[in-house]
Amino acid sequence: MKTPATFRPLENRTQFISGLYGDLMENGIRYFFPGATLERLAGGPERMPGLLGAVPSGGQVEFEWMGEGYSLSASSKLSDHERRLLRSIGMVLSARYQLITNQALAAQSFQLFRGLPEDRFVSAFLDPSPHTSGEAVAGVRDRIADAIEVLRTSSMSTYENRRIATGVLLFGSMPEPCHEPPQTPDWAMRYSHELTSIRSFHRLCDGLQTLALVDRDGLLAELIDVHEWAEPYRDMPLPIPTSARYGDHCRATLCGGHICLILSPNGEVKIFSDGVPVFRFLDGKWRLVDARYRYEMWKNAIGHTELAERLFAVALNLTESRRGALFVVLDDPESARALVSQPDLLEHMNHQPVAEGISSKDQLHYLLRDKSIFDFPSTVLENVARIDGAVVLTSQANLLAFGAILHHQGSEEAINRPVEGGRTTAAIAASRYGTVLKISEDGLVSMYREGRCLWEM
């Protein structure tokens, strides 16, 4: 029996695969760039996938994928890490396309299709080498994706009715003077999801103080103390402020190209590279932290480096304890009278003895009145910030109010945003008087300025 002339199985299969990989690319970009707009432009002849001609222009990037033109538009110029992530998405999908259309390669490379595509995009961002082509995928095991799968599996398990916390340091490929490559025994196990079936595996390292060390081939080589590993870099400044809990994890990745992944006691996956946090997996979603770029935005808006460092580090510490807070740095100190009620301002003093009247917060104002936030330790500032209400200060770090209920009027952004609670509404209103850092109880930090949220991480 002859095949009807109108039935072209090879052509139909090619069109199906092309459409599938077009959808995968669009879904991947929308996943990591939820606030941006992705639009199709006029297309050309179909070709092998690859992000071609990506040219940043302000907040817009134009590129081509499988013969289709695309435009990705954001409210601000894409950062270096955002453009790198965009290329990583294209790299992974291009390699997968080459595999699925090459029978010889596909037969030996099913491991690339394990797990979620988003995990592979994160892996390619951190180390492109296993994803440069179909041949590279077939020949190189993706140890970062393996490590992510270990942490994902562990996050769904408990040990003695407690959430599991664990972590791993992937030894880098660049030379560094402080650590020799680990001497891995011949019988070493691969750091992959098979390890999670061994119950005692989760007791070997807690992710906070101890880590598993994995060699360049992805084998579990030894166990290390992260503080001891980071000790040679103790005098090296970190690129940006970080939380006290994870300072050693950042330092551990300052040299050598090492990558640190941990599953925190909060059930959150964190990834550190080049001395900074790079990705977070929180509430079932990967987030590009882009901490260096976002900290620079914050520091430039504040105009006071020490103040920016102190508030940023305190905010990160608060996220680890899942405590909400709001810091407002005013452009003009006089605007505090319009934003804050008079009884909440530190200049307001209640001299009534406690025994003779109703006690109130303003009777404690003398403890912090006429003080800069540098006059007391960061730990004290963290406790002050935990009090319901906002911490209001000048751009010179002088404290004006704490636990303050802010005045605000309905703004267009506040009305149009999904309901998020009073802290978000207060942040939008206060940002018309200065720069605001909002810490949410779900572990996110956001920066507001001129009535808009500029970033969230």
Secondary structure, DSSP 4 states (H G I P E B T S, - for coil): -PPPTT--HHHHHHHHHHHHHHHHHHHHHHHH-TTSEEEEE---S--S---EEEEEETTEEEEEETTEEEEEE-SSPPPHHHHHHHHHHHHHHHHHHHHHT-HHHHTT-GGGGSS-HHHHHHHHHH--GGGSSHHHHHHS--HHHHHHHHHHHHHT-EETTEE--EEEEEPPSS--SS-PPP---TTPPBSSGGGGGSGGGGGS--SSSEEEEE-TTSBEEEEEEHHHHHGGGTTSPPSS---GGGHHHHHTTSSTT-EEEEE-TTS-EEEEETTEEEEEEETTEEEE--HHHHHHHHHHHH--HHHHHHHHHHHHHHHHTT--EEEEEESSGGGHHHHB-GGGBTT------GGGS---GGGGGGGTTT-BGGGS-HHHHHHHHHSSSEEEEETT-BEEEEEEPBP----HHHHHSPP--HHHHHHHHHTTTEEEEEE-TTS-EEEEETTEEEEE-
